[in-house]
Amino acid sequence: MTKLTILKRRFKYLIIKLLRLKDHSHKVALGFSLGSIVNFVPTFGFGLILSVGLAKLCRGNSMAGLIGGMLFMWAFPLMFYLNTVVGEYLVPINLDHTLLEVADDDLTDHLETGAHIGKIFLAGMIVNMVLFGGLLYAGVYYMINQYRAEILYYVYKKWII
């Protein structure tokens, strides 16, 4: 079996597991979206634990939080980059000029530049988490409420790997 086939099988298994959860649509969608948005934060290996904990803390389905964290784990580099792009748009800075200017200055200027880059990242992270989480919640809630049985049937029976 190739690695791509293994990834497809795991993805199929996670989708089936998510759709078979015996809980309200709201709790499943909330847990899934909260588990997914944890991937916008650099968690240094604790992402899945935080996904489950955040879903449980906000009274969502913790299994859905785990599945959401696992499904979007691969996209962390993309989400990290998106944080900096959105943050740069919200808190503009001419980074090339600032880094050249600080190259010969003292430690205080280096720390100020690092703090400004941190502000850019945090601003982008917060905006991305709110937007992505809200859109993901709405989409998952609608799909589970309206099409749970049809999607489950399609994935289980028709989706051949």
MDAnalysis code that builds the backbone (N, CA, C; Angstrom):
import MDAnalysis as mda
import numpy as np

u = mda.Universe.empty(483, n_residues=161, atom_resindex=np.repeat(np.arange(161), 3), trajectory=True)
u.add_TopologyAttr("name", ["N", "CA", "C"] * 161)
u.add_TopologyAttr("resid", np.arange(1, 162))
u.add_TopologyAttr("resname", ["MET", "THR", "LYS", "LEU", "THR", "ILE", "LEU", "LYS", "ARG", "ARG", "PHE", "LYS", "TYR", "LEU", "ILE", "ILE", "LYS", "LEU", "LEU", "ARG", "LEU", "LYS", "ASP", "HIS", "SER", "HIS", "LYS", "VAL", "ALA", "LEU", "GLY", "PHE", "SER", "LEU", "GLY", "SER", "ILE", "VAL", "ASN", "PHE", "VAL", "PRO", "THR", "PHE", "GLY", "PHE", "GLY", "LEU", "ILE", "LEU", "SER", "VAL", "GLY", "LEU", "ALA", "LYS", "LEU", "CYS", "ARG", "GLY", "ASN", "SER", "MET", "ALA", "GLY", "LEU", "ILE", "GLY", "GLY", "MET", "LEU", "PHE", "MET", "TRP", "ALA", "PHE", "PRO", "LEU", "MET", "PHE", "TYR", "LEU", "ASN", "THR", "VAL", "VAL", "GLY", "GLU", "TYR", "LEU", "VAL", "PRO", "ILE", "ASN", "LEU", "ASP", "HIS", "THR", "LEU", "LEU", "GLU", "VAL", "ALA", "ASP", "ASP", "ASP", "LEU", "THR", "ASP", "HIS", "LEU", "GLU", "THR", "GLY", "ALA", "HIS", "ILE", "GLY", "LYS", "ILE", "PHE", "LEU", "ALA", "GLY", "MET", "ILE", "VAL", "ASN", "MET", "VAL", "LEU", "PHE", "GLY", "GLY", "LEU", "LEU", "TYR", "ALA", "GLY", "VAL", "TYR", "TYR", "MET", "ILE", "ASN", "GLN", "TYR", "ARG", "ALA", "GLU", "ILE", "LEU", "TYR", "TYR", "VAL", "TYR", "LYS", "LYS", "TRP", "ILE", "ILE"])
u.atoms.positions = np.array([
    [0.831, -1.177, 0.000],
    [0.000, 0.000, 0.000],
    [0.883, 1.251, 0.000],
    [0.537, 2.206, -0.822],
    [1.317, 3.435, -0.889],
    [0.921, 4.372, 0.255],
    [1.752, 5.354, 0.478],
    [1.469, 6.320, 1.540],
    [0.211, 7.126, 1.233],
    [-0.019, 7.423, -0.032],
    [-1.215, 8.168, -0.409],
    [-2.475, 7.363, -0.107],
    [-2.432, 6.080, -0.352],
    [-3.576, 5.218, -0.047],
    [-3.823, 5.170, 1.454],
    [-2.762, 5.106, 2.224],
    [-2.903, 5.092, 3.679],
    [-3.523, 6.398, 4.162],
    [-3.076, 7.535, 3.612],
    [-3.647, 8.822, 3.997],
    [-5.120, 8.919, 3.618],
    [-5.476, 8.421, 2.443],
    [-6.879, 8.431, 2.018],
    [-7.733, 7.586, 2.950],
    [-7.220, 6.437, 3.343],
    [-7.972, 5.563, 4.245],
    [-8.162, 6.207, 5.610],
    [-7.140, 6.861, 6.112],
    [-7.260, 7.552, 7.407],
    [-8.251, 8.704, 7.320],
    [-8.195, 9.454, 6.217],
    [-9.133, 10.558, 6.023],
    [-10.566, 10.032, 5.980],
    [-10.789, 8.960, 5.253],
    [-12.112, 8.349, 5.167],
    [-12.571, 7.884, 6.543],
    [-11.693, 7.260, 7.280],
    [-12.030, 6.781, 8.626],
    [-12.430, 7.944, 9.535],
    [-11.681, 9.047, 9.483],
    [-11.997, 10.197, 10.333],
    [-13.342, 10.826, 9.956],
    [-13.633, 10.906, 8.664],
    [-14.917, 11.457, 8.230],
    [-16.066, 10.570, 8.705],
    [-15.912, 9.262, 8.562],
    [-16.950, 8.336, 9.027],
    [-17.121, 8.461, 10.537],
    [-16.022, 8.532, 11.258],
    [-16.076, 8.666, 12.721],
    [-16.785, 9.952, 13.126],
    [-16.506, 11.047, 12.420],
    [-17.149, 12.329, 12.723],
    [-18.653, 12.265, 12.461],
    [-19.044, 11.688, 11.347],
    [-20.457, 11.653, 10.990],
    [-21.255, 10.659, 11.836],
    [-20.609, 9.699, 12.452],
    [-21.302, 8.720, 13.290],
    [-21.430, 9.153, 14.750],
    [-20.880, 10.296, 15.108],
    [-20.977, 10.740, 16.492],
    [-22.440, 10.940, 16.879],
    [-22.810, 10.391, 18.008],
    [-24.191, 10.473, 18.491],
    [-24.318, 11.667, 19.429],
    [-24.343, 12.830, 18.860],
    [-24.471, 14.056, 19.636],
    [-25.197, 15.091, 18.789],
    [-25.595, 16.185, 19.415],
    [-26.292, 17.240, 18.686],
    [-25.368, 17.864, 17.644],
    [-25.967, 18.360, 16.576],
    [-25.189, 18.988, 15.497],
    [-24.357, 20.145, 16.016],
    [-24.932, 20.905, 16.940],
    [-24.231, 22.060, 17.490],
    [-22.953, 21.631, 18.205],
    [-23.038, 20.602, 19.044],
    [-21.868, 20.167, 19.804],
    [-20.789, 19.573, 18.901],
    [-21.203, 18.829, 17.895],
    [-20.234, 18.239, 16.968],
    [-19.550, 19.337, 16.152],
    [-20.323, 20.266, 15.625],
    [-19.746, 21.352, 14.827],
    [-18.860, 22.251, 15.675],
    [-19.282, 22.523, 16.909],
    [-18.483, 23.355, 17.802],
    [-17.159, 22.670, 18.144],
    [-17.219, 21.404, 18.500],
    [-15.995, 20.669, 18.811],
    [-15.058, 20.581, 17.624],
    [-15.613, 20.311, 16.443],
    [-14.790, 20.196, 15.238],
    [-14.123, 21.526, 14.898],
    [-14.880, 22.608, 14.948],
    [-14.290, 23.904, 14.582],
    [-13.271, 24.369, 15.619],
    [-13.547, 24.152, 16.905],
    [-12.575, 24.546, 17.931],
    [-11.310, 23.693, 17.852],
    [-11.484, 22.409, 17.564],
    [-10.316, 21.550, 17.396],
    [-9.482, 21.940, 16.193],
    [-10.130, 22.436, 15.161],
    [-9.424, 22.822, 13.941],
    [-8.654, 24.125, 14.097],
    [-9.238, 25.092, 14.812],
    [-8.576, 26.399, 14.899],
    [-7.339, 26.370, 15.783],
    [-7.169, 25.314, 16.560],
    [-5.956, 25.201, 17.371],
    [-4.718, 25.139, 16.477],
    [-4.890, 24.702, 15.236],
    [-3.758, 24.592, 14.320],
    [-3.232, 25.943, 13.844],
    [-3.909, 27.033, 14.163],
    [-3.384, 28.357, 13.859],
    [-2.337, 28.791, 14.893],
    [-2.293, 28.096, 16.011],
    [-1.401, 28.448, 17.117],
    [-0.205, 27.498, 17.118],
    [1.004, 28.008, 17.260],
    [2.149, 27.100, 17.392],
    [2.103, 26.422, 18.765],
    [1.731, 25.145, 18.786],
    [1.505, 24.433, 20.044],
    [2.658, 23.529, 20.434],
    [3.644, 23.380, 19.582],
    [4.857, 22.621, 19.878],
    [4.556, 21.181, 20.300],
    [3.654, 20.529, 19.566],
    [3.361, 19.126, 19.806],
    [2.172, 18.851, 20.709],
    [1.585, 19.863, 21.287],
    [0.449, 19.675, 22.180],
    [-0.879, 20.047, 21.519],
    [-0.911, 20.112, 20.202],
    [-2.098, 20.556, 19.483],
    [-3.311, 19.672, 19.688],
    [-3.125, 18.366, 19.637],
    [-4.263, 17.464, 19.796],
    [-4.829, 17.513, 21.213],
    [-3.955, 17.634, 22.193],
    [-4.419, 17.754, 23.577],
    [-5.209, 19.051, 23.750],
    [-4.696, 20.141, 23.178],
    [-5.407, 21.415, 23.252],
    [-6.722, 21.377, 22.481],
    [-6.752, 20.653, 21.360],
    [-7.988, 20.532, 20.590],
    [-9.087, 19.878, 21.416],
    [-8.752, 18.791, 22.061],
    [-9.725, 18.086, 22.900],
    [-10.113, 18.935, 24.105],
    [-9.123, 19.537, 24.749],
    [-9.391, 20.359, 25.926],
    [-10.245, 21.574, 25.622],
    [-9.963, 22.246, 24.526],
    [-10.745, 23.429, 24.157],
    [-12.177, 23.054, 23.796],
    [-12.339, 21.951, 23.079],
    [-13.688, 21.494, 22.738],
    [-14.465, 21.130, 24.000],
    [-13.820, 20.458, 24.924],
    [-14.479, 20.065, 26.172],
    [-14.790, 21.287, 27.031],
    [-13.862, 22.239, 27.072],
    [-14.043, 23.459, 27.868],
    [-15.237, 24.272, 27.390],
    [-15.448, 24.312, 26.079],
    [-16.550, 25.095, 25.502],
    [-17.807, 24.251, 25.286],
    [-17.846, 23.077, 25.884],
    [-18.998, 22.170, 25.840],
    [-19.328, 21.663, 24.442],
    [-18.303, 21.491, 23.663],
    [-18.451, 20.852, 22.365],
    [-18.112, 19.378, 22.503],
    [-18.210, 18.653, 21.421],
    [-17.897, 17.231, 21.428],
    [-16.381, 17.074, 21.362],
    [-15.800, 16.413, 22.363],
    [-14.349, 16.302, 22.433],
    [-13.791, 15.390, 21.331],
    [-14.544, 14.368, 20.937],
    [-14.084, 13.504, 19.838],
    [-14.062, 14.293, 18.524],
    [-15.044, 15.149, 18.324],
    [-15.055, 16.005, 17.135],
    [-13.874, 16.981, 17.180],
    [-13.516, 17.462, 18.371],
    [-12.349, 18.324, 18.521],
    [-11.068, 17.608, 18.137],
    [-10.961, 16.347, 18.563],
    [-9.795, 15.549, 18.200],
    [-9.724, 15.327, 16.692],
    [-10.855, 15.017, 16.091],
    [-10.893, 14.785, 14.639],
    [-10.558, 16.070, 13.889],
    [-11.108, 17.198, 14.335],
    [-10.803, 18.481, 13.697],
    [-9.329, 18.833, 13.799],
    [-8.739, 18.574, 14.953],
    [-7.312, 18.830, 15.118],
    [-6.460, 17.942, 14.228],
    [-6.880, 16.684, 14.075],
    [-6.111, 15.748, 13.251],
    [-6.265, 16.048, 11.763],
    [-7.460, 16.449, 11.340],
    [-7.684, 16.678, 9.914],
    [-6.909, 17.871, 9.376],
    [-6.692, 18.875, 10.206],
    [-6.022, 20.086, 9.721],
    [-4.594, 20.224, 10.237],
    [-4.057, 19.175, 10.833],
    [-2.698, 19.226, 11.348],
    [-1.682, 19.451, 10.224],
    [-1.911, 18.881, 9.081],
    [-0.992, 18.998, 7.949],
    [-0.893, 20.437, 7.445],
    [-1.918, 21.253, 7.719],
    [-1.976, 22.609, 7.170],
    [-1.341, 23.646, 8.088],
    [-0.662, 23.220, 9.158],
    [-0.077, 24.192, 10.072],
    [0.880, 25.173, 9.392],
    [1.788, 24.735, 8.525],
    [2.668, 25.727, 7.877],
    [1.894, 26.756, 7.052],
    [0.865, 26.312, 6.379],
    [0.030, 27.236, 5.616],
    [-0.685, 28.217, 6.545],
    [-1.206, 27.724, 7.643],
    [-1.902, 28.587, 8.600],
    [-0.936, 29.560, 9.268],
    [0.268, 29.115, 9.548],
    [1.298, 29.987, 10.123],
    [1.603, 31.135, 9.158],
    [1.781, 30.798, 7.897],
    [2.044, 31.814, 6.882],
    [0.855, 32.764, 6.744],
    [-0.351, 32.215, 6.772],
    [-1.559, 33.040, 6.679],
    [-1.658, 34.008, 7.852],
    [-1.234, 33.577, 9.036],
    [-1.213, 34.473, 10.195],
    [-0.327, 35.684, 9.934],
    [0.841, 35.458, 9.374],
    [1.746, 36.577, 9.131],
    [1.249, 37.483, 8.007],
    [0.635, 36.895, 6.983],
    [0.126, 37.720, 5.875],
    [-1.026, 38.605, 6.345],
    [-1.968, 38.030, 7.062],
    [-3.111, 38.810, 7.551],
    [-2.649, 39.831, 8.587],
    [-1.734, 39.426, 9.460],
    [-1.202, 40.359, 10.452],
    [-0.450, 41.512, 9.822],
    [0.296, 41.232, 8.762],
    [1.014, 42.288, 8.033],
    [0.028, 43.278, 7.419],
    [-1.099, 42.770, 6.988],
    [-2.120, 43.650, 6.412],
    [-2.762, 44.523, 7.497],
    [-2.952, 43.952, 8.686],
    [-3.592, 44.697, 9.775],
    [-2.637, 45.648, 10.483],
    [-1.385, 45.223, 10.672],
    [-0.370, 46.023, 11.354],
    [0.800, 46.181, 10.393],
    [0.707, 47.132, 9.461],
    [1.749, 47.221, 8.425],
    [3.110, 47.640, 8.993],
    [4.147, 47.059, 8.408],
    [5.533, 47.389, 8.761],
    [6.387, 47.125, 7.529],
    [7.376, 47.945, 7.315],
    [8.331, 47.706, 6.246],
    [9.456, 46.881, 6.846],
    [9.324, 45.580, 6.768],
    [10.227, 44.669, 7.461],
    [11.654, 44.739, 6.921],
    [11.818, 44.853, 5.621],
    [13.163, 44.917, 5.053],
    [13.909, 46.141, 5.562],
    [13.239, 47.291, 5.548],
    [13.853, 48.532, 6.013],
    [14.152, 48.439, 7.513],
    [13.224, 47.886, 8.286],
    [13.405, 47.788, 9.726],
    [14.567, 46.868, 10.072],
    [14.672, 45.729, 9.403],
    [15.761, 44.802, 9.706],
    [17.116, 45.377, 9.314],
    [17.184, 46.109, 8.191],
    [18.448, 46.738, 7.803],
    [18.826, 47.847, 8.768],
    [17.818, 48.564, 9.257],
    [18.053, 49.668, 10.171],
    [18.549, 49.164, 11.523],
    [18.020, 48.017, 11.957],
    [18.342, 47.488, 13.269],
    [19.642, 46.686, 13.255],
    [20.163, 46.350, 12.099],
    [21.315, 45.450, 11.995],
    [22.515, 45.926, 12.810],
    [22.728, 47.202, 12.918],
    [23.898, 47.701, 13.633],
    [23.557, 48.369, 14.961],
    [22.300, 48.382, 15.340],
    [21.906, 49.072, 16.569],
    [22.015, 48.151, 17.777],
    [21.586, 48.653, 18.906],
    [21.737, 47.898, 20.146],
    [20.607, 46.891, 20.353],
    [20.639, 46.191, 21.459],
    [19.716, 45.108, 21.776],
    [18.275, 45.603, 21.905],
    [18.082, 46.809, 22.375],
    [16.727, 47.345, 22.558],
    [15.987, 47.429, 21.233],
    [16.672, 47.845, 20.194],
    [16.030, 47.925, 18.888],
    [15.673, 46.529, 18.360],
    [16.529, 45.556, 18.643],
    [16.233, 44.189, 18.230],
    [14.980, 43.679, 18.938],
    [14.886, 43.969, 20.226],
    [13.721, 43.525, 20.993],
    [12.443, 44.218, 20.523],
    [12.534, 45.483, 20.197],
    [11.360, 46.204, 19.690],
    [10.896, 45.626, 18.350],
    [11.838, 45.297, 17.494],
    [11.493, 44.694, 16.201],
    [10.849, 43.317, 16.413],
    [11.401, 42.525, 17.300],
    [10.809, 41.219, 17.605],
    [9.413, 41.346, 18.178],
    [9.206, 42.326, 19.052],
    [7.873, 42.544, 19.629],
    [6.888, 42.972, 18.553],
    [7.325, 43.787, 17.609],
    [6.434, 44.227, 16.534],
    [6.066, 43.053, 15.615],
    [7.021, 42.203, 15.332],
    [6.730, 41.010, 14.520],
    [5.771, 40.096, 15.275],
    [5.931, 39.991, 16.587],
    [5.008, 39.205, 17.407],
    [3.598, 39.767, 17.375],
    [3.472, 41.089, 17.398],
    [2.147, 41.726, 17.292],
    [1.494, 41.403, 15.954],
    [2.291, 41.420, 14.905],
    [1.772, 41.086, 13.572],
    [1.233, 39.658, 13.576],
    [2.000, 38.731, 14.106],
    [1.583, 37.339, 14.124],
    [0.323, 37.143, 14.969],
    [0.285, 37.737, 16.156],
    [-0.875, 37.573, 17.034],
    [-2.141, 38.177, 16.432],
    [-2.022, 39.345, 15.810],
    [-3.195, 39.966, 15.195],
    [-3.740, 39.081, 14.077],
    [-2.853, 38.574, 13.243],
    [-3.279, 37.689, 12.170],
    [-3.870, 36.399, 12.699],
    [-3.274, 35.863, 13.756],
    [-3.758, 34.607, 14.335],
    [-5.171, 34.764, 14.885],
    [-5.426, 35.829, 15.597],
    [-6.754, 36.037, 16.183],
    [-7.806, 36.216, 15.103],
    [-7.513, 37.023, 14.103],
    [-8.470, 37.232, 13.017],
    [-8.726, 35.935, 12.255],
    [-7.680, 35.196, 11.952],
    [-7.834, 33.932, 11.229],
    [-8.625, 32.912, 12.034],
    [-8.364, 32.841, 13.325],
    [-9.089, 31.881, 14.159],
    [-10.578, 32.201, 14.197],
    [-10.914, 33.465, 14.326],
    [-12.332, 33.848, 14.383],
    [-13.013, 33.588, 13.039],
    [-12.383, 34.016, 11.951],
    [-12.998, 33.832, 10.632],
    [-13.080, 32.355, 10.242],
    [-11.972, 31.645, 10.334],
    [-11.947, 30.235, 9.948],
    [-12.857, 29.407, 10.843],
    [-12.809, 29.669, 12.145],
    [-13.655, 28.928, 13.081],
    [-15.133, 29.163, 12.833],
    [-15.512, 30.405, 12.591],
    [-16.922, 30.715, 12.328],
    [-17.420, 30.098, 11.039],
    [-16.627, 30.210, 9.989],
    [-17.038, 29.619, 8.706],
    [-17.078, 28.095, 8.781],
    [-16.113, 27.513, 9.450],
    [-16.085, 26.060, 9.585],
    [-17.253, 25.564, 10.429],
    [-17.561, 26.280, 11.510],
    [-18.706, 25.894, 12.338],
    [-19.995, 25.923, 11.526],
    [-20.211, 27.012, 10.797],
    [-21.441, 27.136, 10.014],
    [-21.539, 26.033, 8.956],
    [-20.439, 25.762, 8.271],
    [-20.458, 24.738, 7.232],
    [-20.685, 23.341, 7.785],
    [-19.989, 22.991, 8.853],
    [-20.135, 21.652, 9.444],
    [-21.524, 21.495, 10.060],
    [-22.008, 22.528, 10.734],
    [-23.341, 22.472, 11.336],
    [-24.409, 22.237, 10.267],
    [-24.316, 22.973, 9.177],
    [-25.293, 22.823, 8.093],
    [-25.205, 21.432, 7.461],
    [-23.992, 20.977, 7.200],
    [-23.828, 19.659, 6.567],
    [-24.328, 18.536, 7.466],
    [-24.034, 18.611, 8.745],
    [-24.477, 17.554, 9.656],
    [-25.990, 17.607, 9.842],
    [-26.535, 18.802, 9.951],
    [-27.985, 18.942, 10.132],
    [-28.768, 18.468, 8.916],
    [-28.305, 18.800, 7.734],
    [-29.073, 18.543, 6.524],
    [-28.698, 17.239, 5.822],
    [-27.416, 16.901, 5.788],
    [-26.955, 15.829, 4.898],
    [-26.124, 14.754, 5.586],
    [-26.272, 14.566, 6.876],
    [-25.443, 13.589, 7.592],
    [-25.589, 12.188, 6.992],
    [-26.804, 11.727, 6.819],
    [-27.030, 10.362, 6.333],
    [-26.522, 10.188, 4.900],
    [-26.765, 11.173, 4.050],
    [-26.333, 11.063, 2.658],
    [-24.809, 11.058, 2.530],
    [-24.151, 11.932, 3.280],
    [-22.687, 11.991, 3.222],
    [-22.096, 10.712, 3.795],
    [-22.658, 10.226, 4.891],
    [-22.166, 8.993, 5.494],
    [-22.325, 7.816, 4.538],
    [-23.456, 7.740, 3.870],
    [-23.675, 6.665, 2.904],
    [-22.677, 6.763, 1.760],
    [-22.477, 7.968, 1.241],
    [-21.545, 8.148, 0.128],
    [-20.127, 7.762, 0.529],
    [-19.667, 8.260, 1.676],
    [-18.300, 7.996, 2.099],
    [-18.111, 6.515, 2.420],
    [-19.095, 5.920, 3.074],
    [-18.958, 4.531, 3.497],
    [-19.073, 3.547, 2.345],
    [-20.045, 3.740, 1.468],
    [-20.326, 2.774, 0.427],
    [-19.691, 3.111, -0.932],
    [-19.745, 4.360, -1.324],
    [-19.369, 4.731, -2.694],
    [-17.907, 5.180, -2.822],
    [-17.327, 5.681, -1.750],
    [-15.967, 6.212, -1.802],
    [-14.991, 5.040, -1.693],
    [-14.538, 4.573, -2.826],
    [-13.669, 3.407, -2.866],
    [-12.213, 3.850, -2.927],
    [-11.432, 3.268, -2.052],
    [-10.004, 3.612, -1.995],
    [-9.199, 2.415, -2.423],
])
